């Protein structure tokens, strides 16, 4: 301790400015550098949080745009379905099952036996289509019946197979096929 005292007394001219410089450096660090470092760290955290919020907002925007595009595409496809796929009238819907089904049966070597048709007259406000229900009975060999059903399902006309019943009579009779179909058609602005 005596040695340190003696050095300070003898080298006072150098020691005092060094101690003052050290105190000034500590003061500048405490009052300026440390607060700026804290502020800089906070700014970096805020920037990272803002970047993450931006990414989330961009993702939400992309999802919203995809939803709008998907809805627009669905509306367009639905309009195309109503205007181009569905028959334009009840009589056109009847023709699909009255003319084309027997022709399809002849083409696939299936015997057309009978047909019952009725129009579903239930109208719901805002409904844009009606339905013709048809029940047909056919006879034929299994492979021909399979071909008939395949051709019916892949036909360009909009026909929905509601039910199929296949029955085997005695050994000498061919298979009997009962098919329930629905065909839809466009309604005018005020119904059928």
N, C-alpha and C positions, 0 to 999 in steps of 0.2 A: 504494500500500500504506500509505503514511503517513497518507493521508486516512482510510482505513478504521480504522486504529489510533486516530487522534485521535477519530473519531466514537464508537468503542466506549468509549473512556475517558470522554469527556464525557457520553455518554448511557447509561452503565452501568446505571442504574436502570431504564431501559426495555429495553435490549438483552438483559440477562440473563434476565428473565422471558420475553421473546420466544423466545430460544434454548431455554430450558427447555420452553416450550410446544411448540416445534417438535419437540424430542426426545421429549416425551411423546406427541405426535401420531404420530410415526414408530413409537414403541414400541407404541402401541395398534393401529396399522395392522398391524405385523408380528405381534404376539401375539394379536390378537383378530379384526380385520376380515378379513385375508387367509385365515386358517384357516376362518372362517365362509363366506367366498366359495367356497373350495375344496369345503367340505362341501356347500354349496348346489348347486354344479355337479354333484357326485357324486350327490346326491339326485335331481336332475333327470334325469341319465342313467339311474339306477336306476328312476325312475318311468316313463321312456320304454320301458325294457326290459321292465318289468312290464306296461305297457299292450300292448306287442307280444305278450308271452307270453299275456296274457289273450285277445287277438284270435285267436291261433293255437289256444288251448284251446277257445274258443267255436266256431271253425270245425270243429275235430275233433269236438266234441260234436254239432254240427249234422249232420255227415257220419255219425256213429254213429247218431243218431236216424233219419236218412233210411234208413240200412241196415236198422235194426230195422223201420221202417215198411214198407220194400220187401220184406223177408223175410216179414213178417206177411202182406202183401198177396199175395205169391207163394204162401205156404202156403194162404191162403184160396182163391185161384184154383185151385190144384192140387186142393184138397179138393172144390171145386165141380166141377172137371173129372171127378174120379173118381166123385163121387156123382150128378151130373146129366147129364153128357155121355156118358160111356161106358155102353154097354148093361149091364144088371144081371146078365146071365148069358150063358153060351155060346149057349144057344138063341136069345136075343134078338139076339145078334150074327149068328147064322146067318140069322135072319129078315130082317135088313137086306139081305143080298145075295141071299137066296133069293126073297123076295117083292118088295122094293122095286126092285131093279135091273131085273128083267123089266118091271115096270110103268113104270119110267122109260124103258126102251127103246121100249115101245109108244107112250108119250106123245110121244116125240121122233121117231117114224117110223123107228126102227132095228130091224132084224130080229135077235132074240135067237137065237143058234144053239146054244151049249152053255156049260156051266159045270162047273168042277171046284173042289171045296172041301176044305180040310183044316184041322184045328185044330193049332196049334203047341202041343205038350204039354210043351215044355221049361219047367220050373219052377225059378226061382232063389229062394233063401231071401230072404224079404222082398218079393218081387215081388207087386204088387197087381193085375196084369192078365194076361190070356191073349190069344191072337191067333188069328183065323180068317183063313186065306189063301184067296183066291178068284181063279181065272183064268176069264175070260169071253171068248167070241168073239161078235162082232156083225157085221152087214153093213148097209150103207146108203150114202146119198149123203154127200158131204163135209160139207155144211152141217148135215145131221141128226146126223152123228157129232160135229161140233163142239158142237152144242147139247146132245147127250147128255153129253159130257165136262164142259161148263160146268154143267149141271144137277147132275151127280154131285158136282162140286167144291163147289157152293154149297148142297148139301142140308144140312139140320140134323143129320143122322146123322153120326157120326164115322167116316169112311171115308178111308183113305189110298191114293192111287194110287201103287203101287210102280213100275209100268212100263206103257208104251203102245207098241204096235207097229201100224202102219198099213200095209196091203199092198194093192196093186192087182193084180187078176187080169187076165183078158183084157178087151177093150174092152166087151164086153156084160155083164160082171158088175160089181156094185157093189163099193165098197171093203170090205175086211175089217179089222176092228179087234179086236186082242187086248189085253185090259187085265188087269193083275195088281193086285189090291186087297188091303188088309189092314184088318180090322175088329177092334178090341180090345174086350175086355169085362172087367168087374170079377171078381176072384176072391174067394172067401170068405176068412175068416181062416186057414183051413187048406188053401188051394189050391182047385182046381176043384170 
